[in-house]
Amino acid sequence: MDWSLLGCGANGHVTFAPDEPELRGRLNVTAREGAAWRCLRCGTFVIGEPTSSGPVSAAPRVRRGKELRSAFILRLFAVERFLRAIVFGALAIAIWRFSLSRLSIEAAYDQMLPAVRSLLRELGFNVNHNRLLGLIQHAFKLNPHTLGLLALAAGAYAVIEIIEAVGLWLLKRWGEYFAMIATSIGIPYEIYDLTAKVTWLRLLAFTINVALVVYLVVTKRLFGVRGGKKAYEARLRSASILQAEIDALAAEEATRAEQAAQAEEAAQAEEAAQAEEAAQAEEAAQAEESEQAGEATHAGGAARDHEGARAAAPGPHRGQAGQPGPAGAPNQPEQPAAAQTAGLTDRANGPPAPGRAEPGRTDLPRQADTARGPDQPTDAAATNSSAAE
């Protein structure tokens, strides 16, 4: 049985138009007949204006499926509690009136007792062991104070049953707790009555009370059973069509936010990669510049070393004494004219003493003169003769 459709068939559809645009668009569609709004109970789209509108916080709380079945069962228990309240309320009124006019009632009972006894005998009841007549006769023996207490107790029990019935009928959480506690208190006394004597009325009352307590504790998760109130409310939200749409909208927004965050992270990563590439390119350019500067420095140092080596090296030797180096030879200093004159004067005066080196001459020309032989005049002799002339 689809309890949601049954509820809509009995009470009509429940449609709601939220003020939030995105959520509003998820609850209505446009048909040929006009705008249709989704029923929050059965989930079908109903053509026409919504039954209510406003912010999401003002949306009606609609029970669906199992909650409708539970509401039906609780209201059956509420009806049973109403009947008990009526019975015990009537009993309290009767005891109270009996306490006020006990004498007249006792006289009327004694007057009617013979007829009642004969009627019971004809029906087959044993008048001497009839429990009802025994209770009535015992009530006549009670004092007014005891009768007042009995009337007060019956009235209090009727009030308790009315509170239970109202709470269960309105499907309130406090009514469920109150009904469970009040019913549990009376179970030990009912067990005692059953141990004394088992009757169908006592057995039926005991079965109803135990079933109510177990049902409330298990299905309504009272006193923390099966997760308690949080689990119960979570189950209600999971069954709500409006809450499902709200959760779906929140999931979509979360997905969009996550995608935006991922895109931003990708953009930041790309920027970081570009910055790293630029830094690497700059480092490579700096390294290349440094390398070129080092090569230039090295080349300059080598040139300076080469120039220094050339400056420190001695000039080229003359081929023979008194003969200048080859024409056009670089870096060959010429002898001063005074030195040349001095040399010619020494040559005119005669050959130098043995072991004395002639200025401006080396041993190589002397060895060369020796190698020429005795018949060939040396350059020195030719020079001296030219000087003598």
C-alpha positions in Angstrom: 0.0 0.0 0.0 1.3 3.4 -0.9 0.6 5.4 2.2 1.6 8.7 0.5 -1.0 8.4 -2.2 -3.5 7.3 0.4 -2.7 10.4 2.5 -3.1 12.7 -0.6 -6.4 10.9 -1.5 -7.7 11.5 2.0 -6.3 15.0 2.7 -5.3 16.4 -0.7 -1.9 17.3 -2.2 0.6 19.5 -0.4 2.5 21.8 -2.8 4.9 24.6 -1.8 6.6 27.4 -3.7 9.9 28.4 -2.0 11.2 32.0 -2.3 14.7 30.7 -3.3 14.8 30.9 -7.1 17.0 27.8 -7.7 15.0 25.6 -5.3 11.7 27.0 -6.8 12.8 26.0 -10.2 13.3 22.4 -9.0 9.8 22.0 -7.7 7.7 23.2 -10.6 7.4 22.5 -14.3 5.5 24.2 -17.1 2.9 22.0 -18.9 0.4 22.8 -21.6 -2.3 23.3 -19.0 -0.1 25.7 -17.0 2.4 25.6 -14.2 2.5 22.4 -12.2 4.0 22.1 -8.7 5.4 18.9 -7.1 3.5 17.5 -4.2 5.6 17.2 -1.1 3.8 14.0 0.0 3.3 11.8 -3.0 5.8 13.4 -5.4 3.5 13.9 -8.3 3.2 17.3 -10.1 -0.1 19.0 -9.6 -1.4 21.7 -12.0 -2.5 24.9 -10.4 -1.3 27.3 -7.8 0.8 26.0 -4.9 -1.1 25.5 -1.6 1.6 27.6 0.3 4.7 29.7 -0.4 7.5 31.4 1.5 11.0 30.8 2.7 12.2 27.2 3.1 12.1 27.5 6.9 8.3 28.1 6.6 7.7 24.9 4.5 5.1 22.5 5.8 6.4 19.3 7.4 4.8 16.5 5.5 4.9 12.9 6.5 5.4 10.2 3.9 5.4 6.5 3.5 6.3 4.7 6.8 5.6 7.9 8.8 2.0 7.9 7.6 1.6 4.3 8.6 3.1 5.1 12.0 0.8 8.0 12.4 -2.2 5.8 11.6 -1.1 3.2 14.3 -0.5 5.9 16.9 -3.9 7.4 16.3 -5.5 4.0 16.8 -3.8 3.9 20.2 -5.1 7.4 20.8 -8.6 6.3 20.1 -8.2 3.5 22.6 -6.9 6.0 25.2 -9.9 8.2 24.6 -12.3 5.3 25.3 -10.5 4.5 28.5 -10.7 8.2 29.5 -14.5 8.2 28.9 -15.0 5.0 30.9 -12.9 6.1 33.9 -14.3 9.6 33.7 -17.9 8.2 33.9 -16.8 5.9 36.8 -15.3 8.8 38.7 -18.5 10.8 38.3 -20.6 7.8 39.4 -18.5 7.2 42.5 -18.7 10.9 43.4 -22.5 11.0 43.1 -22.8 7.7 44.9 -20.8 9.2 47.8 -23.1 12.1 48.0 -26.4 10.1 47.9 -25.3 6.7 49.1 -28.3 6.2 51.4 -30.9 6.8 48.7 -29.0 4.6 46.3 -28.7 1.8 48.8 -32.4 2.0 49.5 -33.1 1.9 45.8 -30.7 -1.0 45.4 -32.4 -3.0 48.2 -35.7 -2.2 46.7 -34.6 -3.4 43.2 -32.4 -6.3 44.5 -35.1 -9.0 44.5 -36.0 -8.3 40.9 -32.3 -8.3 39.9 -31.7 -11.6 41.7 -34.6 -13.3 40.0 -33.4 -12.0 36.6 -29.9 -13.4 37.2 -31.3 -16.8 38.3 -33.3 -17.0 35.1 -30.2 -16.2 33.1 -28.3 -19.0 34.8 -26.0 -16.9 37.0 -25.3 -17.9 40.6 -26.5 -14.9 42.6 -24.5 -15.8 45.7 -21.2 -15.8 43.8 -21.8 -12.9 41.5 -18.8 -10.5 41.5 -20.8 -7.4 40.4 -23.3 -7.7 43.2 -20.5 -8.3 45.6 -18.8 -5.1 44.5 -21.9 -3.1 44.9 -22.6 -4.4 48.3 -19.0 -3.8 49.3 -19.3 -0.2 48.0 -22.2 0.4 50.3 -20.0 -0.5 53.3 -17.4 2.1 52.4 -17.3 5.4 54.2 -17.6 8.7 52.3 -13.9 9.5 52.6 -12.9 6.3 50.9 -15.4 6.8 48.1 -14.0 10.3 47.6 -10.5 8.9 47.2 -11.8 6.3 44.7 -13.6 9.0 42.7 -10.4 11.1 42.7 -8.2 8.2 41.5 -10.6 7.3 38.7 -10.7 10.9 37.6 -6.9 11.2 37.7 -6.6 8.1 35.6 -9.1 9.5 33.1 -7.1 12.7 32.8 -3.8 10.8 32.2 -5.6 8.8 29.4 -6.8 12.1 27.8 -3.3 13.5 27.8 -1.9 10.3 26.3 -4.7 10.4 23.7 -4.0 14.0 22.7 -0.3 13.6 22.5 -0.6 10.5 20.3 -3.3 11.9 18.1 -1.2 15.1 17.4 1.9 12.9 16.8 4.0 14.9 19.3 7.3 13.7 20.6 6.3 14.6 24.2 3.1 12.7 23.8 5.1 9.6 22.7 7.3 9.9 25.8 4.3 10.5 28.1 2.3 7.6 26.7 5.2 5.2 27.1 6.0 6.2 30.7 2.4 6.3 31.9 1.7 2.9 30.3 4.9 1.3 31.6 4.0 2.3 35.2 0.7 0.4 35.0 2.2 -2.8 33.5 3.4 -4.3 36.8 -0.1 -4.0 38.3 -1.6 -5.7 35.3 0.9 -8.5 35.6 -0.2 -8.9 39.2 -3.8 -9.0 38.2 -3.1 -11.7 35.6 -1.3 -13.8 38.2 -4.4 -13.6 40.4 -6.9 -14.4 37.7 -6.7 -14.4 33.9 -9.6 -12.8 32.1 -10.0 -11.9 28.5 -10.4 -8.2 29.4 -7.3 -8.1 31.5 -5.3 -10.0 28.9 -6.5 -7.6 26.2 -5.6 -4.5 28.2 -2.2 -6.0 29.0 -1.4 -6.9 25.4 -2.4 -3.4 24.1 -0.2 -1.7 26.7 2.9 -3.8 26.1 2.5 -3.4 22.3 2.2 0.4 22.7 5.4 0.6 24.8 7.4 -1.7 22.5 6.2 0.1 19.4 7.0 3.6 20.7 10.5 2.6 21.9 11.5 0.8 18.7 9.9 2.9 16.0 10.2 6.3 17.6 13.7 5.6 19.0 12.9 6.8 22.5 15.6 7.1 25.2 18.4 6.7 22.6 17.3 3.4 21.2 18.6 2.8 17.6 20.4 6.1 17.5 17.8 8.2 19.4 16.3 11.4 18.3 19.1 12.3 15.8 18.7 9.1 13.9 14.9 9.5 13.9 15.1 13.1 12.5 17.7 12.0 10.0 15.3 9.3 8.7 12.5 11.9 8.5 14.8 14.3 6.5 15.8 11.5 4.1 12.2 10.7 3.4 11.3 14.4 2.7 11.0 15.4 -0.9 11.8 19.1 -0.1 14.9 18.1 1.9 16.1 15.8 -0.9 15.9 18.7 -3.4 17.7 21.0 -0.9 20.5 18.4 -0.5 20.7 17.9 -4.3 21.0 21.7 -4.8 23.7 21.9 -2.1 25.6 19.0 -3.8 25.5 20.8 -7.1 26.8 24.0 -5.6 29.5 22.0 -3.8 30.5 20.4 -7.1 30.6 23.7 -8.9 32.7 25.2 -6.1 35.0 22.2 -6.2 35.4 22.6 -10.0 36.1 26.3 -9.6 38.7 25.5 -6.9 40.3 22.9 -9.2 40.4 25.4 -12.1 41.9 28.0 -9.8 44.5 25.5 -8.6 45.3 24.6 -12.2 45.7 28.3 -13.2 47.9 28.8 -10.2 50.0 25.7 -11.1 50.3 27.0 -14.7 51.4 30.4 -13.5 53.9 28.8 -11.2 55.2 26.7 -14.1 55.5 29.7 -16.3 57.3 31.6 -13.6 59.6 28.7 -13.1 60.3 28.5 -16.8 61.0 32.3 -16.9 63.3 31.9 -13.9 65.2 29.0 -15.6 65.5 31.0 -18.8 66.8 34.0 -16.8 69.3 31.8 -15.0 70.5 30.3 -18.3 70.9 33.8 -19.8 72.9 34.9 -16.7 75.0 31.7 -16.9 75.7 32.4 -20.6 76.7 36.0 -19.8 78.9 34.9 -17.0 80.5 32.3 -19.3 81.1 34.9 -22.0 82.5 37.4 -19.5 84.9 34.6 -18.2 86.0 33.8 -21.7 86.7 37.5 -22.4 88.6 37.8 -19.1 90.6 34.7 -19.9 91.4 36.0 -23.4 92.5 39.4 -22.0 94.7 37.8 -19.4 96.3 35.5 -22.1 97.0 38.6 -24.2 98.5 40.4 -21.3 100.7 37.4 -20.5 101.8 37.2 -24.1 102.7 40.9 -24.2 104.6 40.6 -20.9 106.5 37.6 -22.2 107.4 39.4 -25.4 108.5 42.4 -23.4 110.7 40.3 -21.1 112.4 38.3 -23.9 115.9 39.6 -25.1 116.5 41.3 -28.5 117.8 39.2 -31.5 121.6 38.7 -31.8 123.5 40.2 -34.7 124.9 37.8 -37.2 128.6 39.0 -37.1 130.4 41.6 -35.2 130.0 45.0 -36.6 127.2 43.8 -38.9 123.6 45.0 -38.3 120.8 42.6 -38.2 118.6 42.0 -41.2 116.8 45.0 -42.6 113.3 45.5 -41.4 113.8 43.2 -38.3 111.6 44.5 -35.5 112.8 45.5 -32.1 116.5 45.7 -33.1 118.1 48.7 -31.4 120.8 50.6 -33.2 124.1 51.4 -31.6 124.8 55.0 -30.9 127.2 56.8 -33.2 129.7 57.4 -30.3 129.8 53.7 -29.6 130.5 53.0 -33.3 133.3 55.6 -33.4 134.8 54.2 -30.2 134.8 50.8 -31.8 136.5 52.1 -34.9 139.2 53.9 -32.8 140.0 50.7 -30.8 140.3 48.8 -34.0 142.7 51.4 -35.4 144.9 51.3 -32.4 145.5 47.6 -32.8 144.0 44.3 -31.9 142.7 43.8 -28.5 144.7 42.1 -25.9 144.3 38.4 -25.6 141.5 37.4 -23.2 139.8 40.8 -23.6 136.6 40.9 -25.3 136.1 43.5 -27.9 133.1 45.6 -27.3 130.2 44.9 -29.5 131.6 41.5 -30.7 131.1 38.0 -29.8 133.1 34.9 -30.1 131.0 33.7 -33.0 132.7 36.0 -35.6 136.0 35.1 -34.3 135.3 31.4 -34.8 134.0 32.2 -38.2 137.2 34.1 -39.0 139.2 31.1 -37.9 137.2 28.9 -40.1 138.0 31.0 -43.2 141.7 30.1 -43.2 144.9 32.0 -43.2 144.7 33.1 -46.8 141.4 34.9 -46.4 141.5 38.3 -44.6 139.1 38.8 -41.9 136.6 41.5 -41.7 138.5 43.0 -38.8 141.7 43.3 -40.8 139.8 44.9 -43.7 138.2 47.3 -41.3 141.6 48.2 -39.7 143.2 48.8 -43.1 140.3 51.0 -44.1 140.7 52.9 -40.9 144.4 53.3 -41.4 143.9 54.7 -44.8 
